[in-house]
Protein backbone atom coordinates (compact mmCIF):
# COMPACT_ATOMS: atom_id res chain seq x y z
CA UNK A 1 0.00 0.00 0.00
CA UNK A 2 1.33 3.43 -0.98
CA UNK A 3 1.88 5.76 1.98
CA UNK A 4 0.40 9.23 1.64
CA UNK A 5 2.80 11.93 2.83
CA UNK A 6 0.83 14.34 5.05
CA UNK A 7 0.67 18.09 4.44
CA UNK A 8 0.97 20.40 7.46
CA UNK A 9 -1.22 23.49 7.54
CA UNK A 10 -0.38 26.19 10.08
CA UNK A 11 -3.25 28.64 10.27
CA UNK A 12 -6.32 29.82 12.16
CA UNK A 13 -9.73 28.26 12.66
CA UNK A 14 -12.82 29.56 10.83
CA UNK A 15 -15.99 28.41 12.55
CA UNK A 16 -18.02 28.82 9.33
CA UNK A 17 -15.73 26.34 7.55
CA UNK A 18 -15.25 28.62 4.55
CA UNK A 19 -11.62 29.44 5.28
CA UNK A 20 -8.86 28.59 7.75
CA UNK A 21 -7.85 25.12 8.81
CA UNK A 22 -11.31 23.72 8.05
CA UNK A 23 -11.08 24.74 4.38
CA UNK A 24 -7.51 23.45 4.15
CA UNK A 25 -8.41 20.02 5.50
CA UNK A 26 -11.49 19.77 3.29
CA UNK A 27 -9.61 20.73 0.10
CA UNK A 28 -6.60 18.53 0.80
CA UNK A 29 -8.85 15.58 1.59
CA UNK A 30 -11.04 16.19 -1.48
CA UNK A 31 -7.96 15.93 -3.70
CA UNK A 32 -6.75 12.73 -2.08
CA UNK A 33 -4.22 14.20 0.33
CA UNK A 34 -3.95 13.93 4.08
CA UNK A 35 -3.81 17.08 6.24
CA UNK A 36 -2.27 17.58 9.66
CA UNK A 37 -2.55 20.91 11.41
CA UNK A 38 -1.28 23.43 13.92
CA UNK A 39 -3.87 26.06 14.86
CA UNK A 40 -2.65 29.61 15.49
CA UNK A 41 -5.90 31.38 16.31
CA UNK A 42 -9.54 30.59 16.99
CA UNK A 43 -12.14 32.98 15.60
CA UNK A 44 -15.63 33.79 16.80
CA UNK A 45 -17.17 34.07 13.37
CA UNK A 46 -20.34 33.72 11.34
CA UNK A 47 -21.57 34.83 7.91
CA UNK A 48 -21.57 38.45 9.08
CA UNK A 49 -17.85 38.43 9.84
CA UNK A 50 -15.38 37.97 12.68
CA UNK A 51 -16.43 39.16 16.13
CA UNK A 52 -13.47 38.04 18.24
CA UNK A 53 -10.18 36.15 18.25
CA UNK A 54 -8.44 33.86 20.68
CA UNK A 55 -4.81 33.70 19.65
CA UNK A 56 -3.33 30.37 20.71
CA UNK A 57 -0.25 30.95 22.92
CA UNK A 58 3.00 30.75 20.96
CA UNK A 59 4.32 27.85 23.04
CA UNK A 60 1.21 25.82 22.21
CA UNK A 61 1.58 26.58 18.51
CA UNK A 62 5.23 25.55 18.77
CA UNK A 63 4.23 22.35 20.56
CA UNK A 64 1.74 21.44 17.85
CA UNK A 65 4.33 21.94 15.11
CA UNK A 66 7.08 20.08 16.97
CA UNK A 67 4.81 17.13 17.70
CA UNK A 68 3.91 16.77 14.01
CA UNK A 69 7.38 17.45 12.62
CA UNK A 70 9.16 15.07 14.96
CA UNK A 71 6.78 12.20 14.35
CA UNK A 72 5.17 12.56 10.91
CA UNK A 73 7.72 14.77 9.13
CA UNK A 74 5.60 16.37 6.38
CA UNK A 75 7.55 17.59 3.37
CA UNK A 76 5.11 20.37 2.54
CA UNK A 77 3.96 23.09 4.92
CA UNK A 78 1.22 25.58 4.14
CA UNK A 79 1.20 28.74 6.29
CA UNK A 80 -1.88 30.94 6.65
CA UNK A 81 -3.09 33.32 9.34
CA UNK A 82 -0.52 34.35 11.93
CA UNK A 83 -1.60 37.33 14.03
CA UNK A 84 1.15 37.74 16.61
CA UNK A 85 4.88 38.35 16.39
CA UNK A 86 5.70 35.70 19.00
CA UNK A 87 3.67 33.12 17.07
CA UNK A 88 5.42 34.06 13.85
CA UNK A 89 8.77 33.62 15.58
CA UNK A 90 8.08 30.01 16.63
CA UNK A 91 6.76 29.19 13.16
CA UNK A 92 9.89 30.62 11.53
CA UNK A 93 12.11 28.76 14.01
CA UNK A 94 10.38 25.47 13.17
CA UNK A 95 10.55 26.03 9.41
CA UNK A 96 14.23 26.91 9.66
CA UNK A 97 14.92 23.87 11.83
CA UNK A 98 13.03 21.24 9.82
CA UNK A 99 13.39 22.69 6.31
CA UNK A 100 10.44 21.09 4.50
CA UNK A 101 10.73 20.71 0.74
CA UNK A 102 8.05 23.32 0.07
CA UNK A 103 6.68 26.18 2.15
CA UNK A 104 3.50 27.70 0.73
CA UNK A 105 2.40 31.00 2.23
CA UNK A 106 -1.13 32.38 1.82
CA UNK A 107 -1.11 35.80 3.54
CA UNK A 108 -4.14 36.62 5.68
CA UNK A 109 -3.86 40.34 6.38
CA UNK A 110 -7.55 41.10 5.95
CA UNK A 111 -10.66 38.98 6.05
CA UNK A 112 -12.94 38.82 3.01
CA UNK A 113 -15.10 41.43 4.80
CA UNK A 114 -12.14 43.80 5.14
CA UNK A 115 -11.41 43.21 8.84
CA UNK A 116 -7.73 43.61 9.78
CA UNK A 117 -6.24 40.30 10.92
CA UNK A 118 -2.73 41.35 11.93
CA UNK A 119 -0.68 44.37 13.00
CA UNK A 120 1.99 46.22 11.04
CA UNK A 121 4.65 44.66 13.29
CA UNK A 122 3.65 41.18 12.12
CA UNK A 123 3.57 42.32 8.49
CA UNK A 124 7.09 43.71 8.83
CA UNK A 125 8.42 40.47 10.33
CA UNK A 126 6.72 38.45 7.59
CA UNK A 127 8.43 40.54 4.90
CA UNK A 128 11.92 40.17 6.23
CA UNK A 129 11.90 36.79 7.98
CA UNK A 130 9.17 34.53 6.61
CA UNK A 131 9.26 35.36 2.89
CA UNK A 132 12.91 34.32 2.40
CA UNK A 133 11.93 30.81 3.56
CA UNK A 134 8.94 30.45 1.22
CA UNK A 135 8.75 28.48 -2.00
CA UNK A 136 5.63 30.27 -3.21
CA UNK A 137 3.33 33.04 -2.01
CA UNK A 138 -0.33 32.83 -3.02
CA UNK A 139 -1.91 36.24 -2.48
CA UNK A 140 -4.75 38.53 -3.37
CA UNK A 141 -3.69 41.81 -4.96
CA UNK A 142 -4.23 43.92 -1.84
CA UNK A 143 -2.06 41.57 0.21
CA UNK A 144 0.57 41.49 -2.50
CA UNK A 145 0.67 45.31 -2.44
CA UNK A 146 1.50 45.22 1.28
CA UNK A 147 3.68 42.14 1.65
CA UNK A 148 5.66 42.51 -1.57
CA UNK A 149 5.69 46.26 -2.11
CA UNK A 150 9.44 46.46 -1.45
CA UNK A 151 11.04 45.75 -4.85
CA UNK A 152 14.48 45.03 -3.37
CA UNK A 153 12.96 42.60 -0.90
CA UNK A 154 10.94 40.90 -3.63
CA UNK A 155 14.03 40.44 -5.82
CA UNK A 156 15.93 38.98 -2.88
CA UNK A 157 13.13 36.50 -2.13
CA UNK A 158 12.78 35.57 -5.79
CA UNK A 159 16.55 35.12 -5.92
CA UNK A 160 16.10 32.46 -3.25
CA UNK A 161 13.60 30.67 -5.50
CA UNK A 162 10.34 32.12 -4.20
CA UNK A 163 7.46 32.47 -6.67
CA UNK A 164 4.45 34.76 -6.37
CA UNK A 165 1.00 33.81 -7.65
CA UNK A 166 -1.73 36.47 -7.63
CA UNK A 167 -5.39 35.49 -7.48
CA UNK A 168 -8.39 37.23 -8.96
CA UNK A 169 -11.85 36.95 -7.37
CA UNK A 170 -10.30 38.56 -4.29
CA UNK A 171 -13.59 38.81 -2.41
CA UNK A 172 -14.35 35.09 -2.51
CA UNK A 173 -14.18 33.80 1.06
CA UNK A 174 -11.39 31.26 1.50
CA UNK A 175 -10.11 31.45 -2.09
CA UNK A 176 -6.42 31.62 -1.18
CA UNK A 177 -6.92 28.77 1.29
CA UNK A 178 -8.37 26.45 -1.31
CA UNK A 179 -5.86 27.39 -4.00
CA UNK A 180 -2.81 27.00 -1.75
CA UNK A 181 -4.13 23.73 -0.30
CA UNK A 182 -4.70 22.37 -3.82
CA UNK A 183 -1.20 23.50 -4.76
CA UNK A 184 0.19 21.66 -1.74
CA UNK A 185 -1.51 18.45 -2.82
CA UNK A 186 -0.20 18.63 -6.40
CA UNK A 187 3.34 19.39 -5.22
CA UNK A 188 3.01 16.49 -2.80
CA UNK A 189 2.18 14.28 -5.77
CA UNK A 190 5.52 15.16 -7.33
CA UNK A 191 4.28 17.73 -9.85
CA UNK A 192 6.64 20.53 -10.91
CA UNK A 193 5.81 23.98 -9.54
CA UNK A 194 4.59 25.37 -12.88
CA UNK A 195 2.36 22.34 -13.46
CA UNK A 196 1.09 22.35 -9.87
CA UNK A 197 0.17 26.05 -10.10
CA UNK A 198 -1.73 25.44 -13.35
CA UNK A 199 -3.57 22.46 -11.86
CA UNK A 200 -4.46 24.44 -8.73
CA UNK A 201 -5.84 27.22 -10.92
CA UNK A 202 -7.95 24.71 -12.85
CA UNK A 203 -9.24 23.30 -9.57
CA UNK A 204 -10.23 26.77 -8.32
CA UNK A 205 -11.93 27.64 -11.61
CA UNK A 206 -14.14 24.57 -11.23
CA UNK A 207 -14.76 25.38 -7.55
CA UNK A 208 -15.89 28.90 -8.39
CA UNK A 209 -18.45 27.67 -10.93
CA UNK A 210 -20.13 25.50 -8.30
CA UNK A 211 -19.50 27.73 -5.32
CA UNK A 212 -22.43 28.25 -2.98
CA UNK A 213 -21.41 30.58 -0.19
CA UNK A 214 -22.84 29.83 3.22
CA UNK A 215 -25.84 32.08 3.77
CA UNK A 216 -27.01 33.27 7.15
CA UNK A 217 -30.53 34.46 7.95
CA UNK A 218 -29.65 38.11 8.54
CA UNK A 219 -32.12 39.64 6.06
CA UNK A 220 -34.99 37.50 7.29
CA UNK A 221 -34.09 38.21 10.91
CA UNK A 222 -33.86 41.95 10.28
CA UNK A 223 -37.34 42.01 8.76
CA UNK A 224 -38.70 40.02 11.69
CA UNK A 225 -37.05 42.44 14.11
CA UNK A 226 -38.58 45.48 12.38
CA UNK A 227 -41.98 43.80 12.50
CA UNK A 228 -41.60 43.07 16.20
CA UNK A 229 -40.51 46.64 16.95
CA UNK A 230 -43.48 47.98 15.02
CA UNK A 231 -45.81 45.78 17.08
CA UNK A 232 -44.28 46.23 20.53
CA UNK A 233 -42.39 49.54 20.65
CA UNK A 234 -45.15 51.15 22.72
CA UNK A 235 -44.62 48.51 25.38
CA UNK A 236 -41.01 47.34 25.16
CA UNK A 237 -37.86 49.36 24.50
CA UNK A 238 -35.30 46.83 25.74
CA UNK A 239 -33.14 45.12 23.11
CA UNK A 240 -33.08 41.90 25.14
CA UNK A 241 -36.87 41.58 24.79
CA UNK A 242 -36.65 41.56 20.99
CA UNK A 243 -33.63 39.26 20.96
CA UNK A 244 -35.54 36.79 23.14
CA UNK A 245 -38.59 37.05 20.88
CA UNK A 246 -36.40 36.18 17.90
CA UNK A 247 -34.47 33.49 19.79
CA UNK A 248 -31.05 35.04 19.13
CA UNK A 249 -28.46 36.77 21.27
CA UNK A 250 -28.48 40.56 21.59
CA UNK A 251 -24.97 40.53 20.16
CA UNK A 252 -26.01 38.72 16.99
CA UNK A 253 -29.04 40.99 16.58
CA UNK A 254 -26.70 43.99 16.77
CA UNK A 255 -24.45 42.47 14.10
CA UNK A 256 -27.44 42.03 11.81
CA UNK A 257 -28.84 45.54 12.22
CA UNK A 258 -25.44 47.18 11.82
CA UNK A 259 -24.67 45.20 8.67
CA UNK A 260 -28.02 45.93 7.03
CA UNK A 261 -28.96 49.41 8.27
CA UNK A 262 -25.81 50.74 9.90
CA UNK A 263 -27.75 51.24 13.14
CA UNK A 264 -27.84 49.49 16.49
CA UNK A 265 -31.04 47.72 17.58
CA UNK A 266 -31.50 50.35 20.30
CA UNK A 267 -31.29 53.18 17.76
CA UNK A 268 -33.94 51.51 15.61
CA UNK A 269 -36.23 50.92 18.59
CA UNK A 270 -35.83 54.51 19.78
CA UNK A 271 -36.63 55.84 16.30
CA UNK A 272 -39.86 53.83 16.20
CA UNK A 273 -40.80 55.06 19.68
CA UNK A 274 -40.11 58.67 18.67
CA UNK A 275 -42.33 58.29 15.59
CA UNK A 276 -45.15 56.85 17.71
CA UNK A 277 -44.82 59.72 20.18
CA UNK A 278 -44.99 62.16 17.27
CA UNK A 279 -48.17 60.47 16.13
CA UNK A 280 -49.68 60.79 19.62
CA UNK A 281 -48.72 64.46 19.83
CA UNK A 282 -50.09 65.21 16.36
CA UNK A 283 -53.34 63.22 16.33
CA UNK A 284 -54.55 63.09 19.95
CA UNK A 285 -55.25 65.48 22.82
CA UNK A 286 -53.45 63.26 25.34
CA UNK A 287 -51.29 65.14 27.78
CA UNK A 288 -47.55 64.60 27.81
CA UNK A 289 -47.94 62.77 31.11
CA UNK A 290 -50.53 60.44 29.61
CA UNK A 291 -48.27 59.75 26.63
CA UNK A 292 -45.39 59.08 29.01
CA UNK A 293 -47.54 56.54 30.85
CA UNK A 294 -48.58 54.87 27.58
CA UNK A 295 -44.97 54.34 26.50
CA UNK A 296 -43.71 53.24 29.90
CA UNK A 297 -41.60 56.31 30.72
CA UNK A 298 -41.01 56.81 34.43
CA UNK A 299 -42.12 60.43 34.27
CA UNK A 300 -43.11 63.27 31.98
CA UNK A 301 -39.60 64.69 32.39
CA UNK A 302 -38.11 61.39 31.24
CA UNK A 303 -40.21 61.39 28.07
CA UNK A 304 -39.40 65.05 27.43
CA UNK A 305 -35.67 64.38 27.71
CA UNK A 306 -35.93 61.38 25.36
CA UNK A 307 -38.02 63.22 22.77
CA UNK A 308 -35.79 66.29 22.74
CA UNK A 309 -32.75 64.07 22.24
CA UNK A 310 -34.43 62.35 19.29
CA UNK A 311 -36.12 65.36 17.65
CA UNK A 312 -34.42 68.47 19.03
CA UNK A 313 -37.72 69.74 20.46
CA UNK A 314 -39.70 69.15 23.64
CA UNK A 315 -43.13 67.54 23.20
CA UNK A 316 -44.79 70.91 23.91
CA UNK A 317 -42.60 72.68 21.36
CA UNK A 318 -43.39 69.97 18.80
CA UNK A 319 -47.14 70.48 19.27
CA UNK A 320 -46.78 74.22 18.72
CA UNK A 321 -44.98 73.84 15.39
Buried (B, 14 or more C-beta within 10 A) or exposed (E): EEEEBBBBBBBBBBEBBBBBBBBBBBBBEBBEBBBBBBBBBBBEBBBBBBBEBEBBEBEBBBBBBBEBBEEEEBBBBBBBBBBBBBBBBBBBEBBEEBEBEBBBBBBBBBBBEEEEBBEEEBBEBBBEBBBBBBBBBBBBEEBBEBBBEEEEBBEBBEEEEBBBBEBEEBEBBBBBBBBBBBBBBBBBBEBEBEEBBEBBBEBBEEBEEEBEEEEBEBEEBBEBBBEBBEEBBBEBBEBEBBBEBBEBEBEBBBBBBBBBBEBBBBBBBBBBBBBBBBEBBEEEEEEBEEBBBBBBBEEBEEBBEBBBEBBEBBBEEBEEE
